[in-house]
């Protein structure tokens, strides 16, 4: 019996180093993501750590999802402005972009045809670069009338369908018109408002990132 035990111990000692030297599985690389937006995502009136891209990155990290995040938001930008700076705002190697543009178009009463064309150009160019897109919708304020609102509000779902990209219907869902969650101007979210936006959009972003990670393998 002791001879058998000695043989077993010798076998384990011999196998041990081989197991110890087995390479560990490489950790998944973070998804390189950017938020192409205006003041709503840039963090107007907030400290840098309170801006939407930073808070979203942290919320994802807390769920074990790592992303390298770029805040490509510019306060005052329209969809046309986002299109014009697209190439330098979204660097090579970016895998995913959250497009949050259109609020300034609606506030200024920009022709919805112009807004549609600019967003269409953005989606076309990102698709050509094989960059995944999550499109965030915006709603027109009522002061331009129901016809304008109908034409503007239809842009996002129609582009989502035609370009086959996921749509988060309204970026300010749960925050718009709530004085407790907006700064004194009534338009820009407070830090608490940003956290509400992040909480609401997080499930969709999780699925978005999961799809990208799955396509890598």
N, C-alpha and C positions, 0 to 999 in steps of 0.2 A: 504493500500500500504506500509506504513512504517513497518507494521508487517512482510510483505514479505521480505523487505530489511534486517530487523534485522535477519530473519531466514537465508537469503543468506550469510550475513556477518559471522554469527556464524558457518555456514557450512564450509566456506572458512578458518576460523580460526582453526577449528577442523582438516581440511584436511591438512593445511599448514605444521605442524610438520612432518606428515607422508611423504609428498613429500620431505621435507628437509633432512629426514633421509635415503632416498633411496640411496643405495650404488652406487658410480660412477663406470663406466666401467673401468676395470683394463687396464692400458696401455700395449700395445704389448711389449713383451720382445725383446730386441735386438737379432738379429741373431749372433751367435758366429761363426766368420769366420777367416780363416787363408789364407795367401798367401805363398804357398810352392814354393820357387823359388831360383834363383841365383842372381848374382850382379845386373841384370836388375831391379829386384823388391826389392832387399835388400837396394838399395840406394847408391851404390858405388859412391864415389866422391861427395856426396850431404850431406847436413845437414839432421838430422833425420826427421824433419817435412816435408822435400821435397820428401821423399821416396814414392814409389808407393802406398803401403798399407795405409799410412797416408793420402795421397791426395785423394785416392779413398774413404776412410771412410768419409772425409769431404764432398766430392761431394755427397755422398749418404745422409749424414745428412742434407745438404742444400735442399734436395728434401723430407725431412721428413722421411727418412729411416735410422733407427738406427741399427748399427752393432757394435759388440765388435770385434775389429780387432787385429790379431796377425801377425807380420811381421816374417814369418818363412823363410826368404831368407838368403842364405849363399853365399857370393861371391866366385866364382870359382867352384861352385858345378856342377856336372853332374847329369844326371838322375839317375845313379847308386848311387851317393852320397845322393840324395834326398830320394831314396828308403831305403838306409841303416839307415838314421836318422828319418825315418817317424814316428815311434812310440813316440819318445820323442819330436819331433818338432810339432806334432799335438796332443794336449792333449785331454783327455777324455772330452766329452761334446761339442766338436767342431761339428757344424752342417753343415758347408760348407767350402770347400777348393778350392781356385783358384790355379791350378797347372801351374806354369810357369818355365819349365825346358827344356833343350835341346840345348840352344845356345852354351854351352861349348862343348857338344858332337860334334856339327857340326864344331866348330872352330878347334877341335883336330882331326877331321876325324875319330871319333869313329865309329865302324861298326854299321850301322843302325839296325841290328838285336839285338845288345846289348842295344841300346837306346829303341827300341820297347819293349824288354823284361822287362827293368826296369820300363818304364811307365806303362806297363801292370800290373806288380806287384803292383805298387802304386795304380792304379785304382781298382784292385781286393781287396786289403786290405782295402781301404777306403769304398768300397761298402759293404764289410763284416761288417764294423763298422756302416753302415747306414749313412755315411757322403756324402752329395751331392757334386758333383765335377763340376767345370767349367774348361775345358781344354783349355790352350792357346797354339796355334801352333807356330812353329818356322820354318824358311826356311834356307836351307844350303847355304853357300857362294859358288860362282861359281868355286873356285880354285881347288876343288876336282873332277870336271868334271860333266857332265850331268847325268851319270848313278848313281853316288853317290847322287846327288841332288834329282833325281827322287825317289830313294829308301828312302831317309831321309824324304823328304817332304810328302810322302804318309803316314807316320806313324800316324800323328795326325788325319786326317779325317777318316782313317780306324779304329783307336781306338775309336774315338768319336762314330762311327756307331756301332761297336761291343759291346761297353759298354753302349750305349745309354746315353751318357753325352753330354751336349752342348759344342760346339767348337767355340772359338774366333780364326779365322784362322791364324792370324799373330800378335803376341804381339806388335811388333814394327811398325805396320801399321801407316803410316804418319810421321814416325820419322827416320826410317832407311835411311842412305845415305844422310840425310839432315844435312849439316855441322852446320847450325844455331841452330839445336836442339840436337846436340851431343857434348860431351866433346872433349877435344883435341885428345883423342885416337881414335875418330871416331866410337866408339862402344857403349859407355854408354851415355844414355840420360842426358841432362841438366835438371834443374828444369822445364824449359819451355817445354822440350821434354816429361817429365813425365806428365805434365798437358795435353799435346796433347793425350798421351796414355789413360789417364783417361777419357778425353772427348769422345774418340772414343769407348772405351769399356763400358762406363757407361750404355747405354741402355740395353746391354746384361746382365750386372750385376744386374740392376734393375729387369729385368724379372726373373733372377736366384733367387734373394732374394725373389721376390714375390711368386715364386713357393714353396719355402721352408716355407714361412709364411702361405701359403694356406694349406699346408699339416699338419700344427700344429692343425688346427681346425677340 
